[in-house]
């Protein structure tokens, strides 16, 4: 686990912690790493009886989506290296919307026990409270990302949704030319549109001089 210490200390969750403090925090929270040998689906539709976790993606990628009774999927988010989630939050929301998480084969996940995180040890170590503050700030930042997601989905047409998504990534990368971190199908799921219709719209936008693209390489021109 120590091989990931430098990476973990670079994350907002552990801002302000020294390496020894991080090591102690991970030990207190019974942290463990899990490697998935095959693509795995997790259904958050039943609250487990055992302990739930704060999970951090160390390697690989995860996709969160909702699937309706006809099998249509709406992608809710993509989680790459450094992203974290608290499964207890999703269990509490399960009656509002059942979530499914798809984890790529080869992904490595670091999990920390919720009960240990939310109830620091009797020594009241300062870095426990620092971590709790960091977690709150990081959750608020992720909420901003969700608002941007809602903005994309609230657009009426496939073109308007596509422009909103591309504008978001251009702003994040601070550059009009960037690599979109998703396939066409994942992009269609992200926008809740048909993949064929999305591909046609991208081609039309390129013909009209609004964008230039090759595979996942996108450049905004208009």
mmCIF file of the C-alpha atoms, coordinates in Angstrom:
data_MODEL
# 
_entry.id   MODEL 
# 
loop_
_atom_site.group_PDB 
_atom_site.id 
_atom_site.type_symbol 
_atom_site.label_atom_id 
_atom_site.label_alt_id 
_atom_site.label_comp_id 
_atom_site.label_asym_id 
_atom_site.label_entity_id 
_atom_site.label_seq_id 
_atom_site.pdbx_PDB_ins_code 
_atom_site.Cartn_x 
_atom_site.Cartn_y 
_atom_site.Cartn_z 
_atom_site.occupancy 
_atom_site.B_iso_or_equiv 
_atom_site.pdbx_formal_charge 
_atom_site.auth_seq_id 
_atom_site.auth_comp_id 
_atom_site.auth_asym_id 
_atom_site.auth_atom_id 
_atom_site.pdbx_PDB_model_num 
ATOM 1   C CA . UNK A 1 1   ? 0.000   0.000  0.000   1.00 0.00 ? 1   UNK A CA 1 
ATOM 2   C CA . UNK A 1 2   ? 2.916   2.365  0.673   1.00 0.00 ? 2   UNK A CA 1 
ATOM 3   C CA . UNK A 1 3   ? 3.594   2.561  -3.061  1.00 0.00 ? 3   UNK A CA 1 
ATOM 4   C CA . UNK A 1 4   ? 0.433   4.695  -3.337  1.00 0.00 ? 4   UNK A CA 1 
ATOM 5   C CA . UNK A 1 5   ? 1.255   7.097  -0.490  1.00 0.00 ? 5   UNK A CA 1 
ATOM 6   C CA . UNK A 1 6   ? 2.603   9.885  -2.722  1.00 0.00 ? 6   UNK A CA 1 
ATOM 7   C CA . UNK A 1 7   ? -0.440  9.616  -4.973  1.00 0.00 ? 7   UNK A CA 1 
ATOM 8   C CA . UNK A 1 8   ? -2.879  9.616  -2.042  1.00 0.00 ? 8   UNK A CA 1 
ATOM 9   C CA . UNK A 1 9   ? -1.220  12.648 -0.456  1.00 0.00 ? 9   UNK A CA 1 
ATOM 10  C CA . UNK A 1 10  ? -1.737  14.528 -3.740  1.00 0.00 ? 10  UNK A CA 1 
ATOM 11  C CA . UNK A 1 11  ? -5.525  14.030 -3.494  1.00 0.00 ? 11  UNK A CA 1 
ATOM 12  C CA . UNK A 1 12  ? -7.818  16.680 -1.945  1.00 0.00 ? 12  UNK A CA 1 
ATOM 13  C CA . UNK A 1 13  ? -9.027  14.056 0.553   1.00 0.00 ? 13  UNK A CA 1 
ATOM 14  C CA . UNK A 1 14  ? -5.635  13.994 2.272   1.00 0.00 ? 14  UNK A CA 1 
ATOM 15  C CA . UNK A 1 15  ? -4.508  17.606 1.879   1.00 0.00 ? 15  UNK A CA 1 
ATOM 16  C CA . UNK A 1 16  ? -2.401  18.757 4.832   1.00 0.00 ? 16  UNK A CA 1 
ATOM 17  C CA . UNK A 1 17  ? -1.520  15.263 6.078   1.00 0.00 ? 17  UNK A CA 1 
ATOM 18  C CA . UNK A 1 18  ? 2.046   14.035 6.511   1.00 0.00 ? 18  UNK A CA 1 
ATOM 19  C CA . UNK A 1 19  ? 3.010   10.574 5.336   1.00 0.00 ? 19  UNK A CA 1 
ATOM 20  C CA . UNK A 1 20  ? 3.086   9.159  8.874   1.00 0.00 ? 20  UNK A CA 1 
ATOM 21  C CA . UNK A 1 21  ? -0.360  10.663 9.575   1.00 0.00 ? 21  UNK A CA 1 
ATOM 22  C CA . UNK A 1 22  ? -1.732  9.106  6.380   1.00 0.00 ? 22  UNK A CA 1 
ATOM 23  C CA . UNK A 1 23  ? -0.266  5.753  7.373   1.00 0.00 ? 23  UNK A CA 1 
ATOM 24  C CA . UNK A 1 24  ? -1.886  5.989  10.814  1.00 0.00 ? 24  UNK A CA 1 
ATOM 25  C CA . UNK A 1 25  ? -5.248  7.050  9.326   1.00 0.00 ? 25  UNK A CA 1 
ATOM 26  C CA . UNK A 1 26  ? -5.288  4.119  6.906   1.00 0.00 ? 26  UNK A CA 1 
ATOM 27  C CA . UNK A 1 27  ? -4.426  1.737  9.734   1.00 0.00 ? 27  UNK A CA 1 
ATOM 28  C CA . UNK A 1 28  ? -7.186  3.157  11.962  1.00 0.00 ? 28  UNK A CA 1 
ATOM 29  C CA . UNK A 1 29  ? -9.757  2.778  9.181   1.00 0.00 ? 29  UNK A CA 1 
ATOM 30  C CA . UNK A 1 30  ? -8.778  -0.810 8.324   1.00 0.00 ? 30  UNK A CA 1 
ATOM 31  C CA . UNK A 1 31  ? -7.896  0.288  4.797   1.00 0.00 ? 31  UNK A CA 1 
ATOM 32  C CA . UNK A 1 32  ? -7.438  -2.451 2.217   1.00 0.00 ? 32  UNK A CA 1 
ATOM 33  C CA . UNK A 1 33  ? -6.827  -2.650 -1.526  1.00 0.00 ? 33  UNK A CA 1 
ATOM 34  C CA . UNK A 1 34  ? -8.918  -4.813 -3.824  1.00 0.00 ? 34  UNK A CA 1 
ATOM 35  C CA . UNK A 1 35  ? -7.922  -5.717 -7.388  1.00 0.00 ? 35  UNK A CA 1 
ATOM 36  C CA . UNK A 1 36  ? -10.686 -6.811 -9.763  1.00 0.00 ? 36  UNK A CA 1 
ATOM 37  C CA . UNK A 1 37  ? -9.656  -9.500 -12.233 1.00 0.00 ? 37  UNK A CA 1 
ATOM 38  C CA . UNK A 1 38  ? -12.782 -9.106 -14.353 1.00 0.00 ? 38  UNK A CA 1 
ATOM 39  C CA . UNK A 1 39  ? -15.326 -6.398 -15.140 1.00 0.00 ? 39  UNK A CA 1 
ATOM 40  C CA . UNK A 1 40  ? -17.704 -6.245 -12.184 1.00 0.00 ? 40  UNK A CA 1 
ATOM 41  C CA . UNK A 1 41  ? -21.198 -4.841 -11.700 1.00 0.00 ? 41  UNK A CA 1 
ATOM 42  C CA . UNK A 1 42  ? -22.422 -3.607 -8.319  1.00 0.00 ? 42  UNK A CA 1 
ATOM 43  C CA . UNK A 1 43  ? -26.145 -3.045 -7.722  1.00 0.00 ? 43  UNK A CA 1 
ATOM 44  C CA . UNK A 1 44  ? -26.941 -0.538 -4.986  1.00 0.00 ? 44  UNK A CA 1 
ATOM 45  C CA . UNK A 1 45  ? -30.491 -1.712 -4.397  1.00 0.00 ? 45  UNK A CA 1 
ATOM 46  C CA . UNK A 1 46  ? -30.137 -3.387 -1.020  1.00 0.00 ? 46  UNK A CA 1 
ATOM 47  C CA . UNK A 1 47  ? -28.407 -1.978 2.024   1.00 0.00 ? 47  UNK A CA 1 
ATOM 48  C CA . UNK A 1 48  ? -25.813 -4.460 3.329   1.00 0.00 ? 48  UNK A CA 1 
ATOM 49  C CA . UNK A 1 49  ? -25.765 -5.572 6.935   1.00 0.00 ? 49  UNK A CA 1 
ATOM 50  C CA . UNK A 1 50  ? -22.007 -5.224 7.212   1.00 0.00 ? 50  UNK A CA 1 
ATOM 51  C CA . UNK A 1 51  ? -19.804 -2.103 7.232   1.00 0.00 ? 51  UNK A CA 1 
ATOM 52  C CA . UNK A 1 52  ? -19.892 0.248  4.254   1.00 0.00 ? 52  UNK A CA 1 
ATOM 53  C CA . UNK A 1 53  ? -16.879 2.059  2.854   1.00 0.00 ? 53  UNK A CA 1 
ATOM 54  C CA . UNK A 1 54  ? -15.311 5.171  1.453   1.00 0.00 ? 54  UNK A CA 1 
ATOM 55  C CA . UNK A 1 55  ? -13.692 3.889  -1.735  1.00 0.00 ? 55  UNK A CA 1 
ATOM 56  C CA . UNK A 1 56  ? -10.932 5.547  -3.777  1.00 0.00 ? 56  UNK A CA 1 
ATOM 57  C CA . UNK A 1 57  ? -10.030 4.515  -7.332  1.00 0.00 ? 57  UNK A CA 1 
ATOM 58  C CA . UNK A 1 58  ? -6.284  3.821  -7.411  1.00 0.00 ? 58  UNK A CA 1 
ATOM 59  C CA . UNK A 1 59  ? -6.165  2.396  -10.921 1.00 0.00 ? 59  UNK A CA 1 
ATOM 60  C CA . UNK A 1 60  ? -8.720  1.738  -13.641 1.00 0.00 ? 60  UNK A CA 1 
ATOM 61  C CA . UNK A 1 61  ? -12.146 3.212  -14.183 1.00 0.00 ? 61  UNK A CA 1 
ATOM 62  C CA . UNK A 1 62  ? -15.737 2.951  -12.966 1.00 0.00 ? 62  UNK A CA 1 
ATOM 63  C CA . UNK A 1 63  ? -19.030 3.963  -14.570 1.00 0.00 ? 63  UNK A CA 1 
ATOM 64  C CA . UNK A 1 64  ? -22.147 4.842  -12.617 1.00 0.00 ? 64  UNK A CA 1 
ATOM 65  C CA . UNK A 1 65  ? -25.470 4.504  -14.392 1.00 0.00 ? 65  UNK A CA 1 
ATOM 66  C CA . UNK A 1 66  ? -29.185 3.985  -13.954 1.00 0.00 ? 66  UNK A CA 1 
ATOM 67  C CA . UNK A 1 67  ? -31.014 1.330  -15.952 1.00 0.00 ? 67  UNK A CA 1 
ATOM 68  C CA . UNK A 1 68  ? -34.756 1.421  -16.567 1.00 0.00 ? 68  UNK A CA 1 
ATOM 69  C CA . UNK A 1 69  ? -37.060 -1.596 -16.881 1.00 0.00 ? 69  UNK A CA 1 
ATOM 70  C CA . UNK A 1 70  ? -36.464 -1.748 -20.653 1.00 0.00 ? 70  UNK A CA 1 
ATOM 71  C CA . UNK A 1 71  ? -32.701 -1.964 -20.258 1.00 0.00 ? 71  UNK A CA 1 
ATOM 72  C CA . UNK A 1 72  ? -31.958 1.617  -21.346 1.00 0.00 ? 72  UNK A CA 1 
ATOM 73  C CA . UNK A 1 73  ? -29.005 3.098  -19.495 1.00 0.00 ? 73  UNK A CA 1 
ATOM 74  C CA . UNK A 1 74  ? -28.391 6.674  -18.410 1.00 0.00 ? 74  UNK A CA 1 
ATOM 75  C CA . UNK A 1 75  ? -24.805 7.289  -17.394 1.00 0.00 ? 75  UNK A CA 1 
ATOM 76  C CA . UNK A 1 76  ? -24.552 9.297  -14.196 1.00 0.00 ? 76  UNK A CA 1 
ATOM 77  C CA . UNK A 1 77  ? -20.816 9.618  -14.008 1.00 0.00 ? 77  UNK A CA 1 
ATOM 78  C CA . UNK A 1 78  ? -17.432 8.178  -14.843 1.00 0.00 ? 78  UNK A CA 1 
ATOM 79  C CA . UNK A 1 79  ? -14.876 7.648  -12.091 1.00 0.00 ? 79  UNK A CA 1 
ATOM 80  C CA . UNK A 1 80  ? -11.214 7.442  -12.989 1.00 0.00 ? 80  UNK A CA 1 
ATOM 81  C CA . UNK A 1 81  ? -8.022  7.384  -10.934 1.00 0.00 ? 81  UNK A CA 1 
ATOM 82  C CA . UNK A 1 82  ? -8.329  9.557  -7.836  1.00 0.00 ? 82  UNK A CA 1 
ATOM 83  C CA . UNK A 1 83  ? -12.136 9.640  -7.745  1.00 0.00 ? 83  UNK A CA 1 
ATOM 84  C CA . UNK A 1 84  ? -13.827 8.578  -4.525  1.00 0.00 ? 84  UNK A CA 1 
ATOM 85  C CA . UNK A 1 85  ? -17.337 7.635  -3.471  1.00 0.00 ? 85  UNK A CA 1 
ATOM 86  C CA . UNK A 1 86  ? -19.097 6.640  -0.297  1.00 0.00 ? 86  UNK A CA 1 
ATOM 87  C CA . UNK A 1 87  ? -21.350 3.639  -0.908  1.00 0.00 ? 87  UNK A CA 1 
ATOM 88  C CA . UNK A 1 88  ? -23.464 4.428  2.157   1.00 0.00 ? 88  UNK A CA 1 
ATOM 89  C CA . UNK A 1 89  ? -24.738 7.553  0.359   1.00 0.00 ? 89  UNK A CA 1 
ATOM 90  C CA . UNK A 1 90  ? -25.978 5.460  -2.553  1.00 0.00 ? 90  UNK A CA 1 
ATOM 91  C CA . UNK A 1 91  ? -27.618 2.909  -0.273  1.00 0.00 ? 91  UNK A CA 1 
ATOM 92  C CA . UNK A 1 92  ? -29.523 5.702  1.463   1.00 0.00 ? 92  UNK A CA 1 
ATOM 93  C CA . UNK A 1 93  ? -30.716 6.983  -1.951  1.00 0.00 ? 93  UNK A CA 1 
ATOM 94  C CA . UNK A 1 94  ? -31.700 3.564  -3.257  1.00 0.00 ? 94  UNK A CA 1 
ATOM 95  C CA . UNK A 1 95  ? -35.464 4.151  -2.985  1.00 0.00 ? 95  UNK A CA 1 
ATOM 96  C CA . UNK A 1 96  ? -35.142 7.301  -5.103  1.00 0.00 ? 96  UNK A CA 1 
ATOM 97  C CA . UNK A 1 97  ? -33.100 5.742  -7.893  1.00 0.00 ? 97  UNK A CA 1 
ATOM 98  C CA . UNK A 1 98  ? -31.359 2.340  -8.119  1.00 0.00 ? 98  UNK A CA 1 
ATOM 99  C CA . UNK A 1 99  ? -27.719 2.797  -9.128  1.00 0.00 ? 99  UNK A CA 1 
ATOM 100 C CA . UNK A 1 100 ? -25.470 0.331  -10.922 1.00 0.00 ? 100 UNK A CA 1 
ATOM 101 C CA . UNK A 1 101 ? -21.690 0.642  -10.939 1.00 0.00 ? 101 UNK A CA 1 
ATOM 102 C CA . UNK A 1 102 ? -19.531 -1.015 -13.604 1.00 0.00 ? 102 UNK A CA 1 
ATOM 103 C CA . UNK A 1 103 ? -15.885 -1.466 -12.621 1.00 0.00 ? 103 UNK A CA 1 
ATOM 104 C CA . UNK A 1 104 ? -13.339 -2.279 -15.312 1.00 0.00 ? 104 UNK A CA 1 
ATOM 105 C CA . UNK A 1 105 ? -11.197 -5.386 -15.062 1.00 0.00 ? 105 UNK A CA 1 
ATOM 106 C CA . UNK A 1 106 ? -7.784  -4.633 -13.569 1.00 0.00 ? 106 UNK A CA 1 
ATOM 107 C CA . UNK A 1 107 ? -9.060  -1.744 -11.449 1.00 0.00 ? 107 UNK A CA 1 
ATOM 108 C CA . UNK A 1 108 ? -7.580  -1.274 -7.987  1.00 0.00 ? 108 UNK A CA 1 
ATOM 109 C CA . UNK A 1 109 ? -9.759  0.182  -5.230  1.00 0.00 ? 109 UNK A CA 1 
ATOM 110 C CA . UNK A 1 110 ? -8.750  1.413  -1.798  1.00 0.00 ? 110 UNK A CA 1 
ATOM 111 C CA . UNK A 1 111 ? -11.522 1.096  0.809   1.00 0.00 ? 111 UNK A CA 1 
ATOM 112 C CA . UNK A 1 112 ? -11.715 2.687  4.278   1.00 0.00 ? 112 UNK A CA 1 
ATOM 113 C CA . UNK A 1 113 ? -14.382 1.808  6.843   1.00 0.00 ? 113 UNK A CA 1 
ATOM 114 C CA . UNK A 1 114 ? -17.077 4.469  7.214   1.00 0.00 ? 114 UNK A CA 1 
ATOM 115 C CA . UNK A 1 115 ? -17.537 3.917  10.937  1.00 0.00 ? 115 UNK A CA 1 
ATOM 116 C CA . UNK A 1 116 ? -13.849 4.585  11.581  1.00 0.00 ? 116 UNK A CA 1 
ATOM 117 C CA . UNK A 1 117 ? -13.849 7.693  9.408   1.00 0.00 ? 117 UNK A CA 1 
ATOM 118 C CA . UNK A 1 118 ? -16.948 9.277  10.898  1.00 0.00 ? 118 UNK A CA 1 
ATOM 119 C CA . UNK A 1 119 ? -16.053 8.423  14.497  1.00 0.00 ? 119 UNK A CA 1 
ATOM 120 C CA . UNK A 1 120 ? -12.360 9.209  15.010  1.00 0.00 ? 120 UNK A CA 1 
ATOM 121 C CA . UNK A 1 121 ? -10.462 7.311  17.672  1.00 0.00 ? 121 UNK A CA 1 
ATOM 122 C CA . UNK A 1 122 ? -10.503 8.399  21.323  1.00 0.00 ? 122 UNK A CA 1 
ATOM 123 C CA . UNK A 1 123 ? -7.125  10.103 20.888  1.00 0.00 ? 123 UNK A CA 1 
ATOM 124 C CA . UNK A 1 124 ? -8.841  12.771 18.737  1.00 0.00 ? 124 UNK A CA 1 
ATOM 125 C CA . UNK A 1 125 ? -5.839  13.023 16.413  1.00 0.00 ? 125 UNK A CA 1 
ATOM 126 C CA . UNK A 1 126 ? -5.908  16.371 14.541  1.00 0.00 ? 126 UNK A CA 1 
ATOM 127 C CA . UNK A 1 127 ? -5.395  14.698 11.153  1.00 0.00 ? 127 UNK A CA 1 
ATOM 128 C CA . UNK A 1 128 ? -8.658  12.737 11.576  1.00 0.00 ? 128 UNK A CA 1 
ATOM 129 C CA . UNK A 1 129 ? -10.570 16.009 11.724  1.00 0.00 ? 129 UNK A CA 1 
ATOM 130 C CA . UNK A 1 130 ? -8.493  17.416 8.875   1.00 0.00 ? 130 UNK A CA 1 
ATOM 131 C CA . UNK A 1 131 ? -9.483  14.439 6.758   1.00 0.00 ? 131 UNK A CA 1 
ATOM 132 C CA . UNK A 1 132 ? -13.176 14.923 7.631   1.00 0.00 ? 132 UNK A CA 1 
ATOM 133 C CA . UNK A 1 133 ? -12.948 18.572 6.552   1.00 0.00 ? 133 UNK A CA 1 
ATOM 134 C CA . UNK A 1 134 ? -11.225 17.557 3.309   1.00 0.00 ? 134 UNK A CA 1 
ATOM 135 C CA . UNK A 1 135 ? -13.942 14.981 2.627   1.00 0.00 ? 135 UNK A CA 1 
ATOM 136 C CA . UNK A 1 136 ? -16.684 17.577 3.031   1.00 0.00 ? 136 UNK A CA 1 
ATOM 137 C CA . UNK A 1 137 ? -14.945 19.983 0.642   1.00 0.00 ? 137 UNK A CA 1 
ATOM 138 C CA . UNK A 1 138 ? -14.344 17.204 -1.908  1.00 0.00 ? 138 UNK A CA 1 
ATOM 139 C CA . UNK A 1 139 ? -18.000 16.119 -1.746  1.00 0.00 ? 139 UNK A CA 1 
ATOM 140 C CA . UNK A 1 140 ? -19.083 19.694 -2.464  1.00 0.00 ? 140 UNK A CA 1 
ATOM 141 C CA . UNK A 1 141 ? -16.745 19.810 -5.471  1.00 0.00 ? 141 UNK A CA 1 
ATOM 142 C CA . UNK A 1 142 ? -18.246 16.577 -6.780  1.00 0.00 ? 142 UNK A CA 1 
ATOM 143 C CA . UNK A 1 143 ? -21.692 18.112 -6.302  1.00 0.00 ? 143 UNK A CA 1 
ATOM 144 C CA . UNK A 1 144 ? -20.649 20.965 -8.595  1.00 0.00 ? 144 UNK A CA 1 
ATOM 145 C CA . UNK A 1 145 ? -19.751 18.332 -11.188 1.00 0.00 ? 145 UNK A CA 1 
ATOM 146 C CA . UNK A 1 146 ? -23.226 16.842 -10.793 1.00 0.00 ? 146 UNK A CA 1 
ATOM 147 C CA . UNK A 1 147 ? -24.791 20.263 -11.387 1.00 0.00 ? 147 UNK A CA 1 
ATOM 148 C CA . UNK A 1 148 ? -22.824 20.516 -14.638 1.00 0.00 ? 148 UNK A CA 1 
ATOM 149 C CA . UNK A 1 149 ? -24.101 17.058 -15.570 1.00 0.00 ? 149 UNK A CA 1 
ATOM 150 C CA . UNK A 1 150 ? -27.672 18.241 -14.967 1.00 0.00 ? 150 UNK A CA 1 
ATOM 151 C CA . UNK A 1 151 ? -26.994 21.275 -17.146 1.00 0.00 ? 151 UNK A CA 1 
ATOM 152 C CA . UNK A 1 152 ? -25.990 18.992 -20.049 1.00 0.00 ? 152 UNK A CA 1 
ATOM 153 C CA . UNK A 1 153 ? -29.041 16.770 -19.638 1.00 0.00 ? 153 UNK A CA 1 
ATOM 154 C CA . UNK A 1 154 ? -31.410 19.728 -19.363 1.00 0.00 ? 154 UNK A CA 1 
ATOM 155 C CA . UNK A 1 155 ? -30.642 20.806 -22.930 1.00 0.00 ? 155 UNK A CA 1 
ATOM 156 C CA . UNK A 1 156 ? -33.403 19.946 -25.381 1.00 0.00 ? 156 UNK A CA 1 
ATOM 157 C CA . UNK A 1 157 ? -31.577 18.661 -28.467 1.00 0.00 ? 157 UNK A CA 1 
ATOM 158 C CA . UNK A 1 158 ? -28.688 16.291 -29.080 1.00 0.00 ? 158 UNK A CA 1 
ATOM 159 C CA . UNK A 1 159 ? -26.620 19.176 -30.454 1.00 0.00 ? 159 UNK A CA 1 
ATOM 160 C CA . UNK A 1 160 ? -27.250 21.393 -27.444 1.00 0.00 ? 160 UNK A CA 1 
ATOM 161 C CA . UNK A 1 161 ? -26.346 18.532 -25.072 1.00 0.00 ? 161 UNK A CA 1 
ATOM 162 C CA . UNK A 1 162 ? -23.189 17.798 -27.075 1.00 0.00 ? 162 UNK A CA 1 
ATOM 163 C CA . UNK A 1 163 ? -22.087 21.446 -27.079 1.00 0.00 ? 163 UNK A CA 1 
ATOM 164 C CA . UNK A 1 164 ? -22.683 21.695 -23.321 1.00 0.00 ? 164 UNK A CA 1 
ATOM 165 C CA . UNK A 1 165 ? -20.582 18.584 -22.675 1.00 0.00 ? 165 UNK A CA 1 
ATOM 166 C CA . UNK A 1 166 ? -17.718 19.642 -24.958 1.00 0.00 ? 166 UNK A CA 1 
ATOM 167 C CA . UNK A 1 167 ? -17.731 23.138 -23.461 1.00 0.00 ? 167 UNK A CA 1 
ATOM 168 C CA . UNK A 1 168 ? -17.487 21.615 -19.980 1.00 0.00 ? 168 UNK A CA 1 
ATOM 169 C CA . UNK A 1 169 ? -14.420 19.515 -20.893 1.00 0.00 ? 169 UNK A CA 1 
ATOM 170 C CA . UNK A 1 170 ? -12.762 22.400 -22.735 1.00 0.00 ? 170 UNK A CA 1 
ATOM 171 C CA . UNK A 1 171 ? -13.189 24.550 -19.607 1.00 0.00 ? 171 UNK A CA 1 
ATOM 172 C CA . UNK A 1 172 ? -11.842 21.769 -17.391 1.00 0.00 ? 172 UNK A CA 1 
ATOM 173 C CA . UNK A 1 173 ? -8.786  21.286 -19.631 1.00 0.00 ? 173 UNK A CA 1 
ATOM 174 C CA . UNK A 1 174 ? -8.481  25.057 -20.147 1.00 0.00 ? 174 UNK A CA 1 
ATOM 175 C CA . UNK A 1 175 ? -7.939  24.423 -23.828 1.00 0.00 ? 175 UNK A CA 1 
ATOM 176 C CA . UNK A 1 176 ? -10.126 24.269 -26.924 1.00 0.00 ? 176 UNK A CA 1 
ATOM 177 C CA . UNK A 1 177 ? -8.249  21.146 -28.047 1.00 0.00 ? 177 UNK A CA 1 
ATOM 178 C CA . UNK A 1 178 ? -8.506  18.157 -25.736 1.00 0.00 ? 178 UNK A CA 1 
ATOM 179 C CA . UNK A 1 179 ? -8.959  14.408 -25.472 1.00 0.00 ? 179 UNK A CA 1 
ATOM 180 C CA . UNK A 1 180 ? -12.438 13.290 -24.500 1.00 0.00 ? 180 UNK A CA 1 
ATOM 181 C CA . UNK A 1 181 ? -12.062 10.550 -21.829 1.00 0.00 ? 181 UNK A CA 1 
ATOM 182 C CA . UNK A 1 182 ? -14.859 8.343  -23.115 1.00 0.00 ? 182 UNK A CA 1 
ATOM 183 C CA . UNK A 1 183 ? -15.970 6.279  -26.088 1.00 0.00 ? 183 UNK A CA 1 
ATOM 184 C CA . UNK A 1 184 ? -18.871 7.255  -28.367 1.00 0.00 ? 184 UNK A CA 1 
ATOM 185 C CA . UNK A 1 185 ? -21.181 4.846  -26.560 1.00 0.00 ? 185 UNK A CA 1 
ATOM 186 C CA . UNK A 1 186 ? -20.119 6.212  -23.175 1.00 0.00 ? 186 UNK A CA 1 
ATOM 187 C CA . UNK A 1 187 ? -20.658 9.746  -24.468 1.00 0.00 ? 187 UNK A CA 1 
ATOM 188 C CA . UNK A 1 188 ? -24.145 8.800  -25.684 1.00 0.00 ? 188 UNK A CA 1 
ATOM 189 C CA . UNK A 1 189 ? -24.905 7.250  -22.287 1.00 0.00 ? 189 UNK A CA 1 
ATOM 190 C CA . UNK A 1 190 ? -23.574 10.371 -20.574 1.00 0.00 ? 190 UNK A CA 1 
ATOM 191 C CA . UNK A 1 191 ? -25.979 12.553 -22.579 1.00 0.00 ? 191 UNK A CA 1 
ATOM 192 C CA . UNK A 1 192 ? -28.865 10.057 -22.645 1.00 0.00 ? 192 UNK A CA 1 
ATOM 193 C CA . UNK A 1 193 ? -29.040 10.107 -26.444 1.00 0.00 ? 193 UNK A CA 1 
ATOM 194 C CA . UNK A 1 194 ? -28.850 7.510  -29.201 1.00 0.00 ? 194 UNK A CA 1 
ATOM 195 C CA . UNK A 1 195 ? -25.284 6.698  -30.284 1.00 0.00 ? 195 UNK A CA 1 
ATOM 196 C CA . UNK A 1 196 ? -26.131 6.832  -33.996 1.00 0.00 ? 196 UNK A CA 1 
ATOM 197 C CA . UNK A 1 197 ? -27.810 10.204 -33.607 1.00 0.00 ? 197 UNK A CA 1 
ATOM 198 C CA . UNK A 1 198 ? -24.823 11.505 -31.643 1.00 0.00 ? 198 UNK A CA 1 
ATOM 199 C CA . UNK A 1 199 ? -22.362 10.380 -34.327 1.00 0.00 ? 199 UNK A CA 1 
ATOM 200 C CA . UNK A 1 200 ? -24.439 12.093 -37.029 1.00 0.00 ? 200 UNK A CA 1 
ATOM 201 C CA . UNK A 1 201 ? -24.590 15.295 -34.992 1.00 0.00 ? 201 UNK A CA 1 
ATOM 202 C CA . UNK A 1 202 ? -20.828 15.318 -34.465 1.00 0.00 ? 202 UNK A CA 1 
ATOM 203 C CA . UNK A 1 203 ? -20.294 14.827 -38.208 1.00 0.00 ? 203 UNK A CA 1 
ATOM 204 C CA . UNK A 1 204 ? -22.670 17.712 -39.002 1.00 0.00 ? 204 UNK A CA 1 
ATOM 205 C CA . UNK A 1 205 ? -20.946 19.979 -36.484 1.00 0.00 ? 205 UNK A CA 1 
ATOM 206 C CA . UNK A 1 206 ? -17.610 19.208 -38.135 1.00 0.00 ? 206 UNK A CA 1 
ATOM 207 C CA . UNK A 1 207 ? -19.014 19.926 -41.605 1.00 0.00 ? 207 UNK A CA 1 
ATOM 208 C CA . UNK A 1 208 ? -20.343 23.256 -40.334 1.00 0.00 ? 208 UNK A CA 1 
ATOM 209 C CA . UNK A 1 209 ? -16.951 24.204 -38.950 1.00 0.00 ? 209 UNK A CA 1 
ATOM 210 C CA . UNK A 1 210 ? -17.988 24.169 -35.301 1.00 0.00 ? 210 UNK A CA 1 
ATOM 211 C CA . UNK A 1 211 ? -15.588 21.424 -34.244 1.00 0.00 ? 211 UNK A CA 1 
ATOM 212 C CA . UNK A 1 212 ? -12.780 19.272 -35.571 1.00 0.00 ? 212 UNK A CA 1 
ATOM 213 C CA . UNK A 1 213 ? -12.383 15.751 -34.281 1.00 0.00 ? 213 UNK A CA 1 
ATOM 214 C CA . UNK A 1 214 ? -10.605 12.472 -34.879 1.00 0.00 ? 214 UNK A CA 1 
ATOM 215 C CA . UNK A 1 215 ? -11.623 9.631  -32.617 1.00 0.00 ? 215 UNK A CA 1 
ATOM 216 C CA . UNK A 1 216 ? -11.417 11.137 -29.101 1.00 0.00 ? 216 UNK A CA 1 
ATOM 217 C CA . UNK A 1 217 ? -9.377  14.179 -30.114 1.00 0.00 ? 217 UNK A CA 1 
ATOM 218 C CA . UNK A 1 218 ? -11.707 17.198 -30.093 1.00 0.00 ? 218 UNK A CA 1 
ATOM 219 C CA . UNK A 1 219 ? -11.071 20.838 -31.048 1.00 0.00 ? 219 UNK A CA 1 
ATOM 220 C CA . UNK A 1 220 ? -13.682 23.554 -30.647 1.00 0.00 ? 220 UNK A CA 1 
ATOM 221 C CA . UNK A 1 221 ? -13.617 25.960 -33.586 1.00 0.00 ? 221 UNK A CA 1 
ATOM 222 C CA . UNK A 1 222 ? -16.804 28.017 -33.412 1.00 0.00 ? 222 UNK A CA 1 
# 
